[in-house]
Amino acid sequence: MKVKAVDIGYGNVKMCHAKPDGELFCTHFPSIAKAHTGLDRGAGVMTKRDLVEVNSGESIYLVGRDSVDTLSARDDRISHLQNNYIDTPQYLALYRGALSYMVDDKIDFLVSGLPVNLWSDDKSRLRELLIGDHKYPDGKTIRVEDAWVIPQPIGGFVDFFLNSNDDRDIDDIISLTLDVGYYTLDWLTCRGLRMQDERSGSSAGGMSLILEKLTQLIAADRKSRFSDVGMVDAGIQKGFKTRIQGIEYSFSHLIPKTEDHIMAATQAVVKSVGSLDDIDVVLLVGDGAKFYKSIFEKVLNREIIVPEDSIYSNVKGFCLAGQKKAKAMRS
């Protein structure tokens, strides 16, 4: 069976599948879906952009690795942050873009996820969206035979446990997984793979809040208008450096001023989870994991594990869990 995984986040779309040798391969592109105007201003002179044309609703959208280049200065990357994200045409466009990047025209079993607070109500509806025939403007069709939707942070825990040297029985481990996404901070308390609903939840505490705060701080620091969230997002990955109006600018000195936002999100976790005395392991995954680590350790007073390539932790876990479930389905 061809098992693949997709994590359609508010900030990035992550994809994962196993190569022929069994090693997991992951990649991603920005969660930007721009309606296609039909114009190609490059006219064959400029280098072709890494984009895919997809159908969604009555429109054709451009999605892919170079999708940032489709935005104008007036576009707001924060505008799509809403709880009904899976009902938007942009979500379907991003999903179909992910399918196209995974090349195969038929996927037997696809695994995806939802934030903890949306999972119970929306998992069945999302599964129906994921399965079936997905048609593209160039005439090709990609078929997804079956799909499984799980709470997003479970992926991070599965990825960590199956790739660690921990010899304990997974059913005996009580874990707290913190997932810092673009829009939400999700936390999931589990005994093994059984979720403890009362100690799990979501809040609006993802990287988008930090990016908005930093753009305001940069504008004040430079005493000049500045609102490009995308530049700040890219700058964080480059060591808190960007280039504004052609001049190098470092904003590392502004990072401590964002701590109040992270602290507020952390308090929501503490209130929900309660005492951490029975928690065996605390994991921190997601796009903003490394950014949040030091403050979480300070507030929770616990060692926190950030897996390598934490941006892919959830989608790798989706794929690994999907492989195990597919194997069980065949036996």
C-alpha positions in Angstrom: 0.0 0.0 0.0 1.1 3.5 -0.8 0.9 5.4 2.5 1.5 9.1 2.6 1.0 12.0 5.0 0.1 15.6 4.8 0.0 18.3 7.5 -1.8 21.4 6.1 -0.9 24.0 8.7 -1.7 27.7 8.7 2.0 28.5 8.0 3.3 25.6 6.0 2.1 22.5 4.2 4.3 19.5 5.1 4.4 16.2 3.2 6.0 12.8 4.1 6.3 9.4 2.5 8.7 6.5 2.6 11.3 6.1 -0.1 11.9 2.6 -1.6 14.6 1.9 1.0 12.1 2.8 3.8 13.7 6.1 4.8 11.1 8.9 5.3 11.3 11.8 3.0 9.8 15.1 4.0 9.3 18.5 2.3 7.1 21.5 2.6 5.9 24.7 1.0 4.2 27.9 2.4 0.5 27.8 3.1 -0.3 30.4 0.4 -2.9 29.8 -2.2 -3.3 32.7 -4.6 -6.0 32.9 -7.3 -4.4 32.5 -10.7 -4.8 35.5 -13.0 -3.8 33.5 -16.1 -0.9 35.9 -16.8 2.7 34.9 -17.0 4.6 38.1 -16.8 7.9 36.3 -17.2 7.0 35.5 -20.8 9.6 32.8 -21.0 12.5 35.1 -20.1 12.5 34.7 -16.3 13.3 31.4 -14.5 10.1 29.3 -14.1 8.7 29.4 -10.6 8.1 26.2 -8.6 4.3 26.4 -8.5 1.4 24.1 -9.2 -2.0 25.0 -10.7 -4.9 23.5 -8.9 -8.7 23.6 -9.0 -10.7 24.6 -6.0 -14.3 25.6 -6.1 -14.8 27.7 -9.2 -11.2 29.0 -9.3 -7.7 28.0 -10.3 -5.1 28.7 -7.6 -1.3 28.8 -7.6 0.4 26.9 -4.7 3.9 25.7 -4.1 7.4 26.4 -3.0 7.6 29.8 -4.7 4.1 30.9 -3.6 5.5 33.8 -1.5 6.4 35.4 -4.9 2.7 35.5 -5.8 1.8 37.9 -3.0 1.7 41.6 -3.4 2.6 44.1 -0.7 -1.1 44.5 0.1 -1.7 40.8 0.7 -2.1 39.7 4.4 -0.7 36.3 5.2 -2.7 36.4 8.5 -6.1 36.8 6.9 -6.7 33.1 6.5 -6.3 32.4 10.2 -9.7 31.1 11.2 -11.3 28.1 12.8 -13.2 27.1 9.6 -9.9 26.8 7.7 -10.8 23.4 6.3 -13.9 24.8 4.7 -12.0 27.5 2.7 -11.1 27.0 -1.0 -7.5 27.8 -0.1 -7.3 24.7 2.2 -8.5 22.4 -0.6 -6.1 24.2 -3.0 -3.1 23.6 -0.6 -4.1 20.0 -0.2 -4.3 19.4 -3.9 -0.9 21.1 -4.3 0.5 18.7 -1.7 -0.9 15.7 -3.6 0.7 17.0 -6.8 4.1 17.3 -5.2 3.9 13.7 -4.0 3.8 12.7 -7.7 1.8 9.4 -7.5 -1.6 9.4 -9.3 -3.0 7.0 -6.7 -2.5 6.9 -2.9 -3.9 4.0 -1.0 -3.9 5.5 2.5 -3.4 9.1 3.4 -3.0 10.4 7.0 -3.5 14.0 8.1 -4.3 15.9 11.3 -6.4 18.7 12.9 -5.8 20.9 15.9 -6.9 19.3 19.1 -9.9 21.6 19.6 -11.3 20.9 16.1 -10.6 17.2 15.8 -13.7 15.7 17.4 -16.2 17.8 15.4 -14.3 18.1 12.1 -12.4 14.8 11.6 -15.2 13.0 9.6 -15.8 16.0 7.4 -12.1 16.4 6.6 -11.8 12.8 5.8 -14.5 13.2 3.1 -12.6 16.1 1.7 -9.4 14.2 1.5 -10.6 11.0 -0.2 -11.8 10.5 -3.8 -10.7 11.9 -7.2 -8.9 15.2 -7.3 -8.8 16.8 -10.8 -6.3 19.3 -12.1 -6.4 22.0 -14.8 -3.9 20.1 -16.9 -6.3 17.1 -17.1 -4.6 14.8 -14.6 -6.4 13.1 -11.7 -5.0 11.9 -8.4 -7.1 9.4 -6.5 -6.9 9.0 -2.7 -8.6 5.7 -1.7 -8.8 6.1 2.1 -7.8 8.6 4.7 -7.3 8.9 8.5 -7.4 12.1 10.4 -5.8 12.2 13.9 -5.0 15.0 16.4 -2.0 16.8 15.2 0.3 16.5 18.3 0.0 12.7 18.3 2.2 12.7 15.2 5.0 14.4 17.1 4.8 11.9 19.9 4.7 8.9 17.6 7.7 10.3 15.6 9.7 10.8 18.8 8.9 7.4 20.4 9.4 5.2 17.3 12.8 7.0 16.6 14.1 7.0 20.2 16.0 4.3 22.0 13.4 4.3 24.8 12.8 0.6 25.7 9.7 1.3 27.8 6.3 0.0 26.7 4.6 2.9 24.9 1.4 2.1 26.8 3.1 2.9 30.1 4.3 6.4 29.1 2.3 9.5 30.0 3.4 12.3 27.6 2.7 15.9 27.1 3.2 17.1 23.5 3.3 20.8 22.8 2.7 21.7 19.2 3.6 25.3 18.2 1.9 26.0 14.9 1.4 29.2 12.9 -2.0 30.0 14.4 -2.5 27.7 17.4 -0.6 26.2 20.3 -1.9 22.7 20.8 -1.2 20.5 23.7 -1.9 16.8 24.0 -1.6 14.7 27.1 -1.6 10.9 26.4 -1.2 7.6 28.2 0.4 5.7 25.4 -1.7 6.7 22.4 -4.9 7.3 24.4 -5.6 11.0 24.6 -6.6 12.5 28.0 -9.2 14.9 26.7 -9.5 16.9 30.0 -5.7 17.7 29.9 -5.5 18.5 26.1 -6.5 21.6 24.2 -5.6 24.5 21.9 -5.3 28.2 22.2 -4.4 31.1 19.8 -0.8 31.2 20.7 1.1 30.2 17.6 3.9 31.9 15.7 1.5 34.3 14.0 1.1 36.3 17.3 4.9 36.5 17.6 5.4 37.6 14.0 2.7 40.3 14.3 4.4 41.6 17.5 7.8 41.6 15.9 6.6 43.6 12.9 5.3 46.2 15.3 8.5 46.2 17.3 10.6 46.5 14.1 8.5 49.5 12.9 8.9 51.2 16.2 12.7 50.4 16.4 13.3 51.8 12.9 10.8 54.7 13.4 9.3 53.8 10.0 6.3 51.9 8.8 6.9 48.1 8.4 4.3 45.3 8.1 5.9 42.5 6.1 5.2 39.4 8.3 6.8 37.2 5.6 10.1 38.9 5.9 10.1 38.5 9.6 9.2 34.8 9.3 12.1 34.2 6.9 14.4 36.4 9.0 13.8 34.2 12.1 15.2 31.2 10.2 18.2 33.2 9.2 19.3 34.1 12.8 16.9 37.0 13.3 18.2 38.9 10.3 16.5 40.4 7.3 17.1 43.1 4.6 14.8 46.1 4.7 14.9 48.5 1.7 18.2 46.9 0.7 19.9 47.3 4.1 20.8 44.5 6.5 18.8 44.6 9.7 19.1 42.5 12.8 16.2 42.2 15.2 17.6 39.8 17.8 17.5 42.5 20.4 13.7 42.7 20.1 13.1 39.0 20.8 12.9 39.4 24.7 10.0 41.8 24.2 7.9 38.9 22.7 8.1 36.8 25.9 4.9 38.2 27.3 2.9 36.7 24.4 4.6 33.3 24.8 4.0 33.4 28.6 0.3 33.9 28.2 0.1 30.9 25.9 2.1 28.8 28.4 -0.3 29.7 31.2 -3.2 28.2 29.2 -1.2 24.9 29.1 -0.5 24.9 32.8 -4.2 25.6 33.6 -5.3 22.7 31.5 -2.7 20.1 32.3 -2.3 20.8 36.0 0.5 19.1 37.8 3.2 17.7 35.6 4.4 15.2 38.3 2.9 12.2 36.5 4.2 13.3 33.0 7.1 11.1 31.9 8.2 13.2 28.9 7.5 16.7 27.5 7.9 17.1 23.8 7.9 20.4 21.9 7.2 20.2 18.1 6.1 22.4 15.3 7.3 25.4 13.3 8.0 27.5 16.3 9.4 24.9 18.7 12.9 26.2 19.0 11.6 29.8 19.5 9.4 28.8 22.4 11.7 26.2 24.1 13.5 28.4 26.7 10.3 30.0 28.0 8.4 26.8 28.3 11.3 25.3 30.3 11.3 28.3 32.6 7.5 28.2 33.2 7.0 24.4 33.4 10.3 23.8 35.3 10.9 20.7 33.2 13.4 19.5 30.6 11.7 19.7 27.2 12.7 17.6 24.2 12.7 19.3 20.8 13.2 16.6 18.1 15.5 17.2 15.3 13.7 18.8 12.3 10.8 19.6 14.7 8.9 21.2 11.8 8.4 17.7 10.3 7.7 15.9 13.6 3.9 15.7 13.2 3.9 14.7 9.5 6.6 12.1 10.1 4.5 10.7 12.9 1.4 10.7 10.7 3.3 8.6 8.1 4.7 6.2 10.7 1.2 5.7 12.3 -0.3 5.3 8.9 2.2 2.5 8.0 1.3 0.6 11.2 -2.4 1.0 10.7 -2.2 0.0 7.0 -0.2 -3.1 8.0 -2.8 -4.0 10.6 -5.6 -3.5 8.0 -3.9 -5.9 5.6 -3.4 -8.7 8.2 
